Amino acid sequence: MSYVHARPIHVVLARPEPAPSAALERYELMERIDPDHIYSGLGVAITAFAGTSRTPESPLQPTP
């Protein structure tokens, strides 16, 4: 994780599931992830880092 933090890289979790989250906790890595970088879904994370005002649903929903 030090390697990542030394570079312009952001660790972001989108809709983390219990098993991977537990592994991150077990290896004391979760405390090194900025809580503001844990999102409820992928669209929310993409929108946050894209810096746009688009709603997360519009660019991610497939067209029927």
N, C-alpha and C positions, 0 to 999 in steps of 0.2 A: 504494500500500500504506500510505502514511502516513495517508491519509484513513481507512482501515479501522482502523488501530491507534489512532487518536485517538478512536474511538467504541467502544461495547460490542459489537463485532462480532468473531467468531472466524472465521479462515480455516481450514477443515478439509478435508483430502483423504481420500477413502475409495476404496480400491483404485485408486490413481493408475496410469494407463497410461504407458508409456515416452515417447510423443510429447509429451503435455502436461507431464510432469515435466521433459523435456529443455528445453522452451520456458521453463519457470519457472527452470531453472538458467541458461539462456542470458541471461535478462534479470535475473539475480541476485535473483530473488524467492524462490526456495526457501529461501535463508538467512534470510528474514524470516518464514517460517512455522515456528511452534513444532513441533519434531520430535514432541512428544507429541500433536500434532493431525493426525498422519498415521496412518490406520487401515487395517487389512487388508480391511475391508469396510464397507458402508453400515450394516448392523445394529450392528456394533461401535461405529461413530461415534455413531449415534443413542442407543444405550444409554449411552455415556459422557457425552453431553451431557444426556440425560434424567435422569441421576442415579438411575436405578432399578436394581433387581437383576434385572430381566427378562432372559432370554437373548435375544440378538439375533435368533435364528431365529423365536421364537414370534410376535412382532407383525408380522413381515414376510412370512411364508409365506402364500401364498393358500390358501384352503380348497378342497379338491377338490370 
